[in-house]
Amino acid sequence: KDAVKDAVATSVSNVAANVLGIPTEAQVRDARESAVINQELREPEILRGPLTLTLQATKLPTPWIGGHFYTRGYGSIPGPTIRVRPGETLEITLKNDLDEGPGYESCHFNYTQLGFFMNPATICALNHTNLHTHGLHVSPHEDDIFAHVKPGQSKTMRIKVPENHMGGTHWYHPHFHHATAAQAGGGAHGALLVDDPVGALPKYVEEMPEKLMFLSLVNIAKSMRLESWGLDNAFGETTEQKLWKNPNYPNWTWAAIGGTVTEHGSLLGSGLGLDPEVVVNGQWRPKVTIEEGK
């Protein structure tokens, strides 16, 4: 009886998956089996100021289901690693190379009783941006989360890092309200390292090789929902969706009905590639080789 029940559930799940354009269990299994894993970990490019970050359509491979998506990023997932020393002025030119798209005029707040996570009209201005250094103890006038860089525009930030700033590992990401989740959660992020002053650490620590591992959570269904809500929402604003599309699954669209359920795979069953995955420096299941004795 249980075997029959499982078979029926799998059949229904696969039929529903085909209707919605979501990969079937067989497709996901084949993709996972053929995926190249255990590749040596690659580290992002390291930049020091003055530098330029360009927000652009960035390729995100998804080997656990096959194919790839284009998302918002700084040319790679994660973006370049930024290093700065205490006492320096970090100069960053942010260039917005995304396509034109609706701004705040596409936001509506007439249905606030629905709550943020159930109201598509609160997600908007997905191609408008700014930049926030997450973790630095600096002036909010220099690290301005209210700055607005429209598509096609650029803005230069000059951030004075205090001389007594502690060394440490931080990160940067957009902080443009109503688009932050889609941008930062979709891949627009990177590491920001403040160097320790020379002599501040024991010599054996100071000379120790570094390995940067930036973990990014890839939630495909949620990203597709945000894209759908931000560009083609229920209140009339329509823009052609160019990002968060997978060429291996051209008919895959976010389901407006029951979408929040399928994000967790519970409606269609497990094994359909909807569960979030973690990538390390943009790689799925890489490896780090450590020499013997080190």
C-alpha positions in Angstrom: 0.0 0.0 0.0 2.8 2.4 0.9 4.6 1.6 -2.3 1.5 2.4 -4.4 1.0 5.6 -2.4 4.5 6.7 -3.0 4.3 5.9 -6.7 1.0 7.9 -7.1 2.6 10.8 -5.2 5.6 10.8 -7.4 3.5 10.6 -10.6 1.3 13.5 -9.4 4.4 15.5 -8.4 6.0 15.0 -11.8 2.9 15.9 -13.7 2.5 19.1 -11.7 6.1 19.8 -12.2 5.7 19.5 -16.0 2.7 21.8 -15.9 4.5 24.5 -14.0 7.7 24.0 -16.0 9.6 22.8 -12.9 12.2 20.1 -13.4 11.1 16.5 -12.7 12.8 14.3 -10.2 14.5 12.4 -13.1 15.9 15.7 -14.6 17.2 16.8 -11.2 18.7 13.3 -10.6 20.4 13.3 -14.0 21.7 16.9 -13.4 23.1 16.0 -10.0 24.8 12.8 -11.2 26.5 14.6 -14.1 27.4 17.7 -12.1 31.1 18.3 -11.6 31.9 18.6 -7.9 35.0 18.5 -5.7 36.7 21.2 -7.9 39.4 23.1 -6.1 38.0 26.2 -4.4 38.5 29.4 -6.4 38.8 32.7 -4.6 37.4 36.0 -5.9 39.5 38.8 -7.3 41.0 41.1 -4.6 40.7 44.8 -5.1 41.9 47.9 -3.2 40.6 51.4 -3.7 40.1 53.3 -5.8 38.0 50.7 -7.4 34.8 50.3 -9.5 32.0 47.8 -8.9 29.5 47.3 -11.7 26.1 45.9 -10.9 25.2 43.8 -14.0 23.5 40.7 -15.2 25.8 38.0 -13.7 25.8 34.2 -14.5 25.0 31.9 -11.6 25.5 28.2 -12.5 23.0 25.8 -10.8 24.5 22.3 -11.4 22.1 20.7 -8.9 19.3 21.1 -11.5 21.4 21.8 -14.6 21.8 25.0 -16.6 22.2 28.5 -15.0 20.4 31.7 -14.2 21.4 35.3 -14.7 21.0 37.3 -11.6 22.1 40.7 -10.3 25.7 40.7 -9.3 29.1 42.4 -9.6 30.4 40.2 -12.5 30.8 37.1 -10.4 29.2 35.3 -7.4 30.3 36.6 -5.0 31.7 39.9 -6.2 35.4 40.9 -5.9 36.9 40.9 -2.4 37.6 44.5 -1.2 40.6 45.0 1.2 41.2 48.2 3.1 43.6 49.4 5.8 42.6 51.3 9.0 43.1 55.0 8.3 42.5 54.8 4.6 39.7 56.4 2.6 38.0 53.7 0.6 36.9 55.0 -2.7 34.3 53.0 -4.6 32.6 54.0 -7.9 29.3 52.1 -8.2 28.2 51.7 -11.7 24.6 50.5 -12.5 24.7 48.6 -15.7 21.3 47.0 -15.4 18.5 47.5 -17.9 15.9 50.2 -17.4 13.1 49.2 -15.0 10.4 50.7 -12.9 11.4 52.6 -9.8 9.5 53.5 -6.6 6.5 54.6 -8.6 5.7 50.9 -9.0 5.4 50.4 -5.3 1.9 50.5 -3.7 1.1 50.5 0.0 -2.7 50.3 -0.3 -2.7 46.7 0.9 -0.4 46.9 3.9 -2.7 44.7 5.9 -1.5 41.7 3.8 1.9 42.0 5.4 5.3 42.4 3.6 5.8 38.8 2.6 2.3 38.5 1.1 2.1 41.8 -0.7 3.7 41.8 -4.2 3.4 45.6 -4.4 6.1 46.1 -1.7 8.8 44.6 -4.0 9.8 47.1 -6.6 12.7 49.1 -8.2 14.7 45.9 -8.7 17.1 47.6 -11.1 17.7 50.6 -9.0 20.5 50.3 -6.4 23.1 51.7 -4.0 25.9 50.1 -1.9 26.3 49.5 1.8 29.5 48.3 3.6 28.1 45.9 6.2 30.2 46.0 9.4 32.3 49.1 9.0 32.2 51.7 11.8 32.0 54.7 9.5 29.8 57.8 8.8 26.3 57.1 7.5 26.8 60.2 5.4 29.5 58.4 3.5 28.0 54.9 3.6 24.5 56.2 2.6 21.8 53.6 2.4 19.4 56.2 1.0 21.6 56.9 -2.0 19.9 56.2 -5.4 21.8 55.0 -8.4 19.4 54.5 -11.4 20.1 52.2 -14.3 22.8 53.7 -16.5 24.1 56.0 -13.7 27.2 55.9 -11.5 28.1 57.2 -8.1 31.4 57.5 -6.3 31.6 56.9 -2.5 34.5 58.0 -0.3 34.4 56.2 3.0 36.9 57.2 5.7 37.9 54.2 7.7 39.0 55.2 11.2 42.7 54.7 12.1 41.6 52.7 15.2 39.2 50.5 13.2 39.6 46.8 14.2 40.7 44.4 11.6 38.1 41.9 10.6 35.9 40.2 8.0 32.8 42.1 6.7 30.8 42.2 3.5 29.2 44.7 1.1 25.8 44.6 -0.6 23.1 46.8 -2.0 20.7 48.4 0.5 18.1 49.9 -1.8 14.8 49.6 0.1 12.2 47.3 -1.5 14.9 45.7 -3.7 17.5 44.6 -1.2 16.3 41.0 -0.9 16.2 40.5 -4.6 19.6 42.1 -5.2 21.7 41.1 -2.1 19.9 37.8 -1.8 20.2 37.1 -5.5 24.0 37.4 -5.7 25.0 41.0 -5.4 27.4 40.7 -2.5 31.1 40.3 -1.7 33.6 40.2 1.1 35.1 43.3 2.7 38.3 42.8 4.7 39.9 45.3 7.0 43.6 44.4 7.4 45.1 44.0 10.8 47.9 46.5 11.5 51.4 45.1 11.0 52.6 43.6 14.2 49.1 43.4 15.8 49.0 39.6 15.4 51.4 36.9 16.4 53.9 36.3 13.6 52.8 32.8 12.9 49.2 34.0 12.5 50.2 37.0 10.4 52.1 34.7 8.0 49.4 32.0 7.9 47.9 31.5 4.4 44.3 32.8 4.0 41.4 31.0 2.4 38.3 33.1 1.8 35.1 31.2 1.7 32.0 33.2 1.0 28.8 31.2 1.4 25.8 32.2 -0.7 22.3 30.7 -0.2 20.6 30.2 -3.6 16.9 30.0 -3.2 15.7 29.7 -6.8 12.0 29.7 -6.1 12.1 32.7 -3.8 14.3 34.6 -6.2 11.8 33.9 -9.0 9.0 35.1 -6.8 10.7 38.4 -6.0 11.5 38.9 -9.7 7.9 38.2 -10.6 6.6 40.5 -8.0 9.1 43.3 -8.7 8.6 43.4 -12.5 5.2 42.0 -13.2 3.1 42.4 -10.1 -0.6 42.1 -9.4 -1.2 45.8 -9.7 -0.5 46.5 -13.3 3.2 47.2 -13.6 4.7 45.0 -16.3 8.3 44.7 -17.4 9.8 41.9 -19.4 11.5 39.4 -17.1 15.1 38.8 -18.3 16.7 37.6 -15.1 16.1 34.4 -13.1 15.4 32.3 -16.2 17.1 29.0 -16.9 17.7 28.0 -20.5 17.4 24.4 -19.5 13.8 25.1 -18.4 12.4 27.8 -20.6 8.8 27.3 -19.4 9.7 27.5 -15.7 7.8 30.3 -14.2 6.9 31.1 -10.6 3.4 29.9 -9.8 1.3 32.8 -8.6 -1.1 30.4 -6.9 0.6 28.3 -4.3 3.9 29.8 -5.0 4.9 30.3 -1.4 4.3 26.6 -0.8 6.3 25.3 -3.8 9.2 27.4 -2.6 9.8 24.8 0.1 9.1 21.8 -2.2 6.2 20.6 0.0 3.4 21.1 -2.6 5.2 19.2 -5.4 7.2 16.9 -3.2 10.9 16.8 -2.5 13.6 16.2 -5.1 12.5 18.9 -7.6 15.4 21.2 -7.1 13.4 23.8 -5.2 15.1 23.4 -1.9 17.7 26.1 -1.2 21.3 25.2 -1.9 24.6 26.8 -0.6 27.4 27.7 -3.0 30.9 28.5 -1.7 32.6 31.3 -3.8 29.9 30.5 -6.3 30.9 26.8 -6.6 28.7 23.9 -5.6 30.5 21.5 -3.3 34.1 22.5 -4.0 37.0 21.2 -2.1 40.0 22.7 -0.3 43.3 20.7 -0.4 45.4 21.0 2.7 49.0 20.0 2.5 50.2 17.3 5.0 51.7 18.9 8.1 49.9 22.2 7.7 
